[in-house]
């Protein structure tokens, strides 16, 4: 994720409290509409099965995600009426029970739930804040694979946080776009909304004729009936739920190949920027350059979307990052680097956000160094000039806290500074081996700071504990001597 700023480096979130990234539901989220609970058969006998947890226990977002099951696939069918800003949809979730379940929760805000089924049998459901509580007719045994289908309709709520900004389903001049980091997908589909539970996705999005739809993965055909067209997309690579993308608008869509042969699909709103060819060409060039450093591109296609969403940040939505208002080369470098660092290798806990943003920022430094700009060493030195008494040095990069999750200096800049210190400590040969090994060893999975520390120590053959403790967890300006 990166924010546009006149003063901060392109592709990086500003240190100020302008909208940057986004959070779990606001402190006082819109209350769900009152609904009667639909009842079918009684649930399983008490004591034989237990409810899944209402959250995964993330230290920053304890109610995000849910326990008791693991999602394999989301099949999202939506119809969008731009004039009314309303959606009608059915989301089918294929999952496996990880315990004997009497009931389970999904994260879902707003909208009116019309029906819920589990394995095609109507289930009892209720709403409790952000939780959609589902009780199947019979308990689900540990290891059982099941499908839950939720049919709903309504206007997705706007989620805003005074510190972290706007997230979720965001209306635009011609349509809408989803920007959901870290917790906004729950505004437009029922979801196990935490990056620890990745899944594959498919979409069938129906819109009025004349609009286009771009999503994650690759296109899977369109069909037109009457005044509406349905666009189908699918992603067969694992994805964190906050990266789910649906972009609806009047786009110029280009589908081609990078010079290195990676498929590149870009979509540009010509009212925002007329130069879609530049975005296509630059995306291909950056994709190939980063593949040369970080390893093969981890997905079936690269790309990007330029639209007019009224937000102040870009987001690394999987396969094709979104650039509201336009993009420059640094921003593209940053967001495409996330395809390796954050998208393919995803977080287990939001406190490890530096693993996403520090790596993407260092990719900017490397691009500059290798394309006639400032070296990484010079950019490190400029960042290190931050005065020792600056409050920015007091925050811990490895555990910045909820409100500083996307602040530029501790998360982006100091994360990149750690990587440069690692480079100077172990040498270029071993450092670039580490950069390639990290996304290779954890591809399509989740990892932690401890995992990265272990990898760096193994490849370098050095003890690096003091380096990581100093730059990630020790408040204050490190002494380079």
C-alpha positions in Angstrom: 0.0 0.0 0.0 1.2 3.5 -0.8 -0.3 7.0 -0.5 0.0 9.9 -2.8 1.7 12.9 -1.3 3.3 16.1 -2.5 6.0 15.8 0.1 6.5 12.1 0.8 8.4 10.0 -1.7 6.2 8.8 -4.5 4.7 5.4 -3.7 5.0 5.8 0.0 2.4 6.7 2.7 3.0 10.1 4.2 3.9 10.5 7.9 1.0 12.9 8.4 -2.4 11.7 9.3 -3.9 12.1 5.9 -5.8 9.0 4.6 -3.3 6.2 4.2 -4.4 2.7 4.7 -7.4 1.3 6.2 -8.5 -0.6 9.2 -11.0 -2.9 10.7 -14.5 -1.5 11.1 -14.5 2.0 12.6 -14.8 2.3 16.3 -18.5 2.8 15.8 -19.3 1.0 12.6 -22.7 1.4 11.0 -25.1 -0.9 12.9 -26.4 -3.7 10.7 -30.0 -3.4 9.8 -32.4 -5.2 12.1 -33.4 -8.6 10.8 -35.3 -11.5 12.1 -33.3 -14.6 12.5 -34.4 -17.3 10.1 -34.9 -20.6 11.8 -34.8 -24.1 10.3 -34.0 -27.2 12.3 -32.5 -27.2 15.8 -28.7 -27.1 15.9 -26.5 -30.0 17.2 -26.8 -31.2 20.7 -24.8 -29.2 23.2 -21.5 -30.6 24.2 -20.9 -32.6 21.0 -19.8 -29.6 19.0 -18.5 -26.2 19.8 -18.8 -22.8 18.2 -15.9 -21.4 16.2 -14.2 -18.3 17.6 -15.5 -14.9 16.6 -12.0 -13.7 15.7 -8.5 -15.1 15.1 -7.0 -13.0 17.9 -4.9 -10.6 15.9 -3.3 -8.2 18.4 -4.4 -5.1 16.3 -7.8 -6.5 15.0 -9.0 -9.1 17.5 -12.4 -9.6 15.9 -11.0 -9.9 12.3 -11.3 -13.3 10.8 -13.0 -16.3 12.5 -12.0 -19.6 14.0 -13.1 -23.2 13.5 -12.7 -23.4 9.7 -10.3 -22.8 6.8 -11.6 -21.3 3.6 -10.5 -22.8 0.3 -12.5 -20.7 -2.2 -14.9 -17.8 -2.6 -17.3 -17.7 -5.5 -18.8 -14.2 -5.6 -21.8 -13.4 -7.8 -22.9 -9.7 -7.7 -25.2 -7.4 -9.6 -24.5 -3.7 -9.2 -26.9 -0.9 -9.9 -24.8 2.3 -10.0 -27.8 4.7 -9.9 -29.0 3.3 -6.6 -25.5 2.2 -5.5 -26.9 -1.1 -4.5 -25.7 -4.6 -4.8 -27.4 -8.0 -4.9 -25.3 -11.0 -4.4 -24.7 -14.6 -3.4 -21.3 -15.6 -2.1 -20.5 -19.3 -1.9 -17.7 -20.2 0.4 -16.0 -23.6 0.3 -14.3 -24.4 3.5 -13.0 -27.2 5.8 -13.9 -27.5 9.5 -10.8 -27.4 11.7 -12.8 -28.5 14.8 -16.2 -30.1 15.5 -18.4 -27.1 14.8 -21.8 -26.3 16.2 -21.8 -22.9 14.5 -19.4 -20.5 12.9 -19.1 -16.8 12.2 -18.4 -14.8 9.0 -17.4 -11.2 8.9 -20.1 -9.1 7.2 -21.2 -5.5 7.7 -24.4 -3.9 6.5 -26.5 -5.2 3.6 -29.6 -7.4 4.3 -29.0 -11.1 4.5 -31.9 -12.9 2.7 -30.9 -16.6 3.2 -28.0 -18.8 4.3 -27.5 -22.4 3.4 -24.9 -24.9 4.5 -24.4 -27.7 1.9 -27.7 -26.6 0.3 -29.7 -26.9 3.5 -31.2 -23.8 5.0 -29.4 -22.7 8.2 -30.2 -20.5 11.1 -28.4 -17.1 11.1 -28.2 -14.0 13.2 -26.3 -10.7 13.1 -24.1 -9.4 15.9 -22.1 -6.3 15.0 -19.7 -7.4 12.3 -20.4 -11.0 12.9 -22.8 -13.1 10.8 -23.4 -16.1 13.0 -24.4 -19.3 11.1 -25.8 -22.4 12.7 -26.1 -25.3 10.4 -28.9 -27.9 10.8 -26.3 -30.5 11.9 -22.9 -30.1 13.4 -19.8 -30.1 11.1 -17.2 -32.7 12.0 -13.5 -31.7 12.1 -12.1 -32.3 8.6 -15.4 -32.0 6.9 -15.5 -30.0 3.7 -18.7 -27.8 3.4 -20.1 -25.0 1.4 -22.0 -22.0 2.9 -24.0 -19.8 0.6 -25.1 -16.3 1.7 -27.6 -14.3 -0.4 -27.9 -10.6 0.4 -28.7 -7.2 -0.9 -28.2 -3.5 0.0 -25.9 -0.5 -0.2 -22.5 -1.5 1.2 -21.6 0.7 4.2 -18.9 3.3 3.9 -16.1 2.4 6.4 -14.1 5.3 7.6 -11.5 5.6 10.3 -10.1 9.0 11.5 -6.6 7.7 11.5 -6.4 5.2 8.7 -9.0 6.4 6.2 -11.7 4.9 3.9 -12.0 1.2 3.0 -14.3 -1.3 1.5 -16.7 -0.8 -1.4 -16.1 2.8 -2.7 -18.3 4.4 -5.2 -16.8 6.3 -8.1 -18.0 8.6 -10.9 -19.1 5.7 -13.1 -19.1 2.7 -10.9 -17.2 1.4 -7.8 -14.0 -0.1 -6.7 -13.0 -2.2 -3.7 -10.0 -1.1 -1.6 -10.0 -3.2 1.6 -6.7 -3.1 3.5 -6.7 -4.2 6.2 -10.4 -4.8 6.9 -12.9 -3.7 4.3 -13.9 -6.8 2.3 -16.6 -7.4 4.9 -18.5 -4.4 3.6 -19.4 -6.2 0.3 -19.2 -10.0 0.8 -19.3 -12.4 3.8 -15.7 -13.4 4.5 -13.2 -14.8 6.9 -11.4 -11.5 6.8 -7.8 -12.0 7.9 -4.7 -12.6 5.8 -4.0 -15.8 7.8 -6.8 -17.5 5.9 -6.0 -17.2 2.2 -8.2 -18.7 -0.5 -8.8 -18.7 -4.3 -11.5 -16.5 -5.8 -13.9 -16.4 -8.7 -16.3 -13.6 -9.7 -19.4 -13.1 -11.8 -20.2 -9.4 -11.7 -23.3 -8.1 -13.6 -23.4 -4.4 -14.5 -25.3 -2.2 -17.0 -24.1 -2.4 -20.6 -21.3 0.1 -21.3 -19.5 -0.5 -18.0 -16.4 -2.7 -17.7 -15.4 -4.9 -14.8 -11.8 -5.8 -13.8 -10.9 -8.1 -10.9 -8.1 -10.3 -9.6 -6.7 -13.2 -11.6 -7.6 -13.6 -15.2 -10.8 -13.0 -17.3 -13.1 -16.0 -17.8 -15.5 -14.6 -20.4 -18.5 -12.3 -20.6 -22.2 -12.7 -21.4 -24.8 -10.1 -22.2 -28.5 -10.4 -21.6 -30.8 -7.4 -22.2 -29.3 -4.3 -20.7 -26.7 -6.0 -18.6 -23.4 -7.7 -19.0 -21.8 -10.3 -16.7 -18.0 -10.3 -16.4 -16.3 -13.4 -15.1 -12.8 -13.5 -13.5 -11.0 -16.2 -11.6 -7.8 -16.4 -9.5 -6.4 -19.9 -8.9 -3.6 -18.5 -6.7 -4.1 -18.1 -2.9 -5.0 -14.6 -1.9 -5.5 -12.7 1.3 -9.1 -11.4 1.5 -8.2 -7.7 1.8 -6.6 -7.9 -1.7 -9.9 -8.9 -3.3 -10.6 -6.4 -6.2 -13.7 -5.5 -8.2 -13.3 -2.4 -10.3 -16.4 -1.2 -12.2 -16.2 1.7 -14.6 -15.7 2.9 -18.1 -12.2 1.6 -18.7 -9.8 1.2 -21.6 -8.6 -2.4 -21.0 -5.3 -3.6 -22.5 -4.3 -7.3 -22.4 -0.8 -8.1 -23.6 2.6 -9.4 -22.6 5.7 -7.9 -20.9 9.0 -8.1 -22.8 9.8 -11.1 -20.6 6.5 -12.8 -21.5 4.4 -12.1 -18.4 0.7 -11.5 -19.2 -0.2 -7.8 -18.3 -3.8 -6.6 -18.0 -4.3 -2.9 -17.3 -7.4 -0.8 -17.1 -7.5 3.0 -17.4 -10.3 5.4 -16.9 -9.6 7.9 -19.8 -11.2 10.7 -17.7 -8.3 10.3 -15.2 -5.4 9.7 -17.6 -5.5 9.4 -21.4 -2.2 7.4 -21.5 -3.2 3.8 -21.0 -0.3 2.7 -23.2 2.2 4.2 -20.7 0.7 2.2 -17.8 0.8 -1.0 -19.8 4.4 -0.5 -21.0 5.7 0.6 -17.6 3.9 -2.2 -15.7 5.5 -4.7 -18.0 9.0 -3.2 -17.7 8.8 -3.1 -13.9 7.3 -6.6 -13.6 10.3 -8.0 -15.6 12.8 -6.0 -13.6 11.5 -7.1 -10.3 11.3 -10.7 -11.5 15.0 -10.5 -12.2 15.7 -9.6 -8.6 13.0 -11.3 -6.6 12.3 -14.4 -8.7 9.6 -15.4 -11.2 6.4 -13.3 -11.1 4.2 -15.2 -8.6 0.8 -15.0 -10.4 -0.7 -15.7 -13.8 -0.8 -12.1 -14.8 0.4 -8.7 -13.7 -1.4 -5.3 -14.3 -2.9 -2.2 -12.8 -6.0 -0.1 -12.6 -6.3 3.7 -12.8 -9.6 5.1 -11.6 -11.1 8.1 -9.9 -11.8 6.7 -6.4 -11.8 9.6 -3.9 -9.0 8.3 -1.7 -5.4 9.3 -1.1 -3.6 6.0 -1.5 -2.7 3.2 -3.9 -3.2 -0.4 -3.0 -1.5 -3.7 -4.1 -4.7 -5.6 -5.0 -3.4 -8.9 -6.2 -2.4 -9.2 -9.9 -3.3 -5.6 -10.6 -2.7 -2.8 -8.1 -5.1 0.2 -8.1 -3.9 3.7 -8.6 -6.7 6.2 -7.9 -5.9 9.4 -9.6 -3.0 8.1 -11.6 0.5 6.5 -11.2 4.1 7.3 -11.6 7.0 4.8 -12.0 8.0 4.8 -8.3 4.4 4.0 -7.3 4.3 1.2 -9.8 7.6 -0.2 -8.5 6.2 -0.1 -4.9 2.9 -1.7 -5.6 4.2 -4.4 -7.9 6.9 -5.3 -5.4 4.0 -6.2 -3.1 3.0 -9.0 -5.5 6.0 -10.9 -4.0 6.1 -9.2 -0.6 2.6 -9.1 0.9 0.5 -10.8 -1.7 2.4 -14.1 -2.5 4.0 -14.1 1.0 1.3 -12.8 3.3 1.2 -11.8 6.9 0.1 -14.0 9.8 -0.3 -11.0 12.0 -0.8 -7.3 11.2 2.0 -6.3 13.6 4.4 -7.7 10.9 3.3 -5.1 8.4 6.9 -4.0 7.8 7.4 -7.3 5.9 5.1 -5.8 3.3 5.9 -2.1 3.3 9.7 -2.2 4.1 10.4 -4.6 1.2 8.2 -2.5 -1.2 10.0 0.7 -0.2 13.4 -0.9 -0.6 12.4 -2.0 -4.1 12.0 1.7 -4.8 15.5 2.3 -3.5 16.9 -0.5 -5.7 15.0 0.8 -8.8 16.6 4.2 -8.3 20.0 2.7 -7.7 19.9 0.7 -10.9 18.2 3.3 -13.1 20.6 6.3 -12.7 19.1 7.8 -9.6 20.1 7.9 -5.9 21.8 4.8 -4.6 20.2 2.8 -1.8 23.1 3.9 0.5 22.3 7.6 -0.2 18.6 7.1 0.4 19.4 5.3 3.7 21.6 8.2 4.7 18.9 10.7 3.9 16.4 8.8 6.0 18.9 8.5 8.8 19.0 12.3 9.1 15.7 12.2 10.9 16.6 13.9 14.2 17.3 11.7 17.2 14.6 13.4 19.2 11.9 12.8 16.6 8.9 10.9 17.8 9.3 8.7 14.7 12.2 6.9 16.2 10.2 6.0 19.3 7.9 3.6 17.4 8.8 0.0 17.0 8.9 -1.0 13.4 8.3 -4.7 14.2 5.3 -3.8 16.3 4.1 -0.3 15.4 0.7 -0.4 17.0 -2.8 -0.1 15.4 -2.7 3.7 14.9 0.8 3.7 13.4 0.2 0.7 11.1 0.8 2.7 7.9 2.8 5.7 9.1 5.6 6.3 6.7 8.7 6.5 8.8 8.4 3.5 11.2 6.8 1.1 8.8 8.0 2.0 5.3 11.3 3.9 5.8 12.7 2.2 8.8 11.7 -1.2 7.4 13.7 -0.4 4.3 16.6 0.9 6.4 16.7 -2.5 8.2 17.0 -4.2 4.9 19.8 -1.9 3.9 21.6 -2.6 7.1 21.2 -6.3 6.5 22.7 -5.8 3.0 25.7 -4.0 4.4 26.1 -6.6 7.1 26.0 -9.8 4.9 27.1 -8.4 1.6 25.4 -8.1 -1.7 25.7 -11.7 -2.8 24.0 -13.2 0.2 21.6 -10.3 0.5 20.1 -10.8 -2.9 20.0 -14.6 -2.3 17.8 -13.8 0.8 15.6 -11.5 -1.3 14.9 -14.3 -3.8 14.7 -17.1 -1.2 12.0 -15.3 0.9 9.2 -15.3 -1.7 10.4 -18.7 -3.1 10.2 -20.5 0.2 6.9 -19.0 1.3 5.1 -18.7 -2.0 1.3 -18.5 -1.8 1.6 -18.8 2.0 2.0 -16.8 5.2 5.1 -16.0 7.2 6.4 -14.0 10.1 9.3 -11.7 11.1 10.7 -14.7 13.0 10.7 -16.7 9.8 12.6 -14.0 7.9 15.1 -13.7 10.7 15.8 -17.4 10.6 16.1 -17.4 6.8 18.5 -14.4 6.8 20.7 -16.1 9.5 20.7 -19.4 7.6 21.7 -18.0 4.2 24.2 -15.5 5.6 25.7 -17.9 8.2 25.8 -15.0 10.7 24.2 -14.2 14.0 21.8 -11.3 13.2 19.8 -11.1 16.4 21.2 -7.8 17.5 20.6 -6.2 14.1 17.0 -7.2 14.0 16.3 -6.3 17.7 17.9 -2.8 17.2 16.1 -1.9 14.0 12.7 -3.6 14.7 12.0 -3.5 18.4 14.3 -1.0 20.1 12.9 2.6 20.4 15.3 5.3 19.6 17.7 6.2 16.8 20.3 3.4 16.3 23.9 4.3 16.6 25.6 3.3 13.4 29.0 3.1 15.1 
